Amino acid sequence: MAARGRDAPRHSSGSAGAYGGFLVGQQAARRLLSRGSGSILFTGTTASVKGFPGSAGFAMPKFGLRGLAQSMARELATKNIHVAHFIVDGVIGANEPGQAGEPDRQDRRLSPVAIAETYLAIHRQHRSAWTWELELRPWVENF
């Protein structure tokens, strides 16, 4: 619980997600600005938009990364650089038919190929319709 300090993040781990994203985004932006175009794509989770009990140490850097992506998107769009934030919500992995537990729920996991195709589609998105954020989740995930 955050109020009792049990879930208090350490400085290095609590800030690494947002600050690490800042450092990577800063360097990517410098290179793309000199080139005149490109994409910077950040990956978050449901914790980027909704904190859960006992997850303050995880939610804080995810919220920070999302805010960074939004700020960078607004700053760099006019310079022809597309910045987007992906919320990936669910288990990632191959869906094996007949897997124990849920044989009748095919596609219950996020397909790595489908995720990659989505990232590529956002990279290729026409700048007249750029999005700064989207969520990816399998059909069985609650939200």
C-alpha positions as CSV (number, residue, x, y, z in Angstrom):
1,M,0.0,0.0,0.0
2,A,1.4,3.4,-1.0
3,A,0.1,5.2,2.1
4,R,2.2,3.0,4.4
5,G,5.2,3.1,2.2
6,R,5.3,-0.6,1.4
7,D,4.9,0.1,-2.4
8,A,7.1,3.2,-2.5
9,P,9.4,3.0,-5.5
10,R,13.1,3.3,-5.2
11,H,14.4,6.4,-7.0
12,S,16.2,4.4,-9.7
13,S,13.4,1.9,-10.4
14,G,10.5,4.3,-10.0
15,S,11.9,7.0,-12.3
16,A,13.7,4.7,-14.8
17,G,10.6,4.1,-16.9
18,A,9.7,7.8,-17.5
19,Y,13.3,9.1,-17.4
20,G,14.6,6.3,-19.6
21,G,11.8,7.1,-22.1
22,F,12.8,10.8,-21.9
23,L,16.4,10.0,-22.7
24,V,15.6,7.7,-25.6
25,G,12.9,10.1,-26.9
26,Q,15.3,13.0,-26.7
27,Q,18.0,11.2,-28.7
28,A,15.5,9.9,-31.2
29,A,14.0,13.3,-31.7
30,R,17.4,14.9,-32.3
31,R,18.2,12.4,-35.0
32,L,14.7,12.6,-36.6
33,L,14.7,16.4,-36.6
34,S,17.9,16.5,-38.6
35,R,16.3,14.0,-41.0
36,G,13.1,15.9,-41.2
37,S,10.7,13.0,-40.5
38,G,10.2,9.8,-38.6
39,S,8.3,8.1,-35.8
40,I,9.0,7.6,-32.0
41,L,6.8,4.9,-30.6
42,F,6.5,4.3,-26.8
43,T,4.9,1.2,-25.2
44,G,2.9,1.4,-22.0
45,T,0.3,-0.8,-20.2
46,T,-3.1,-0.4,-18.6
47,A,-1.1,1.1,-15.7
48,S,-0.4,4.1,-18.0
49,V,-4.0,5.3,-17.5
50,K,-5.3,3.4,-14.4
51,G,-3.4,2.7,-11.2
52,F,-4.3,-0.4,-9.3
53,P,-4.1,-1.1,-5.5
54,G,-0.5,-1.9,-4.6
55,S,0.9,-0.8,-8.0
56,A,2.0,2.7,-7.3
57,G,5.6,1.9,-8.0
58,F,4.7,0.6,-11.5
59,A,1.9,3.1,-12.3
60,M,4.0,6.2,-11.6
61,P,6.6,5.7,-14.4
62,K,3.9,4.4,-16.8
63,F,1.8,7.6,-16.2
64,G,5.0,9.6,-16.7
65,L,5.9,7.8,-20.0
66,R,2.4,8.5,-21.3
67,G,2.6,12.2,-20.4
68,L,6.0,12.3,-22.1
69,A,4.6,10.8,-25.3
70,Q,1.7,13.2,-25.3
71,S,4.0,16.2,-24.8
72,M,6.4,15.0,-27.5
73,A,3.6,14.3,-29.9
74,R,2.3,17.9,-29.6
75,E,5.8,19.4,-29.8
76,L,7.1,17.3,-32.7
77,A,4.0,16.8,-35.0
78,T,4.5,20.2,-36.6
79,K,8.1,19.1,-37.4
80,N,6.9,16.0,-39.2
81,I,7.7,13.6,-36.4
82,H,5.0,11.2,-35.4
83,V,5.0,10.3,-31.7
84,A,2.7,7.6,-30.4
85,H,2.0,5.7,-27.2
86,F,0.7,2.1,-27.3
87,I,-1.2,0.6,-24.4
88,V,-0.6,-3.1,-24.6
89,D,-3.1,-4.9,-22.3
90,G,-2.9,-8.6,-22.1
91,V,-0.7,-11.7,-22.2
92,I,1.6,-11.7,-25.3
93,G,2.4,-15.1,-26.8
94,A,1.5,-17.8,-29.2
95,N,-2.0,-19.2,-29.0
96,E,-1.7,-23.0,-28.9
97,P,-4.9,-24.8,-29.8
98,G,-6.2,-27.1,-27.1
99,Q,-4.0,-25.5,-24.4
100,A,-5.0,-26.6,-20.9
101,G,-7.6,-24.4,-19.2
102,E,-9.3,-22.6,-22.1
103,P,-9.4,-24.7,-25.3
104,D,-12.5,-22.9,-26.6
105,R,-11.0,-19.4,-26.4
106,Q,-8.7,-19.1,-29.3
107,D,-6.8,-15.8,-29.8
108,R,-6.9,-15.1,-26.0
109,R,-3.4,-13.8,-26.1
110,L,-1.9,-10.9,-28.0
111,S,-0.2,-12.1,-31.2
112,P,3.3,-10.7,-31.5
113,V,2.8,-10.6,-35.2
114,A,-0.4,-8.6,-34.9
115,I,1.3,-6.2,-32.4
116,A,4.2,-5.7,-34.9
117,E,1.8,-5.1,-37.8
118,T,0.0,-2.5,-35.7
119,Y,3.2,-0.6,-34.8
120,L,4.1,-0.6,-38.5
121,A,0.7,0.7,-39.5
122,I,1.1,3.6,-37.0
123,H,4.6,4.3,-38.3
124,R,3.1,4.4,-41.9
125,Q,0.0,6.4,-40.9
126,H,-0.7,9.4,-43.0
127,R,0.1,12.6,-41.2
128,S,-3.3,14.0,-41.9
129,A,-4.7,11.4,-39.4
130,W,-1.9,10.8,-36.9
131,T,-2.9,9.2,-33.6
132,W,-0.9,9.8,-30.5
133,E,-2.3,6.8,-28.5
134,L,-4.0,3.5,-29.0
135,E,-4.8,0.3,-27.0
136,L,-4.1,-3.2,-28.0
137,R,-5.9,-6.1,-26.2
138,P,-7.2,-9.5,-27.1
139,W,-11.0,-9.9,-27.2
140,V,-11.1,-11.7,-23.8
141,E,-9.5,-8.9,-21.8
142,N,-11.8,-6.9,-19.6
143,F,-11.4,-3.1,-19.6
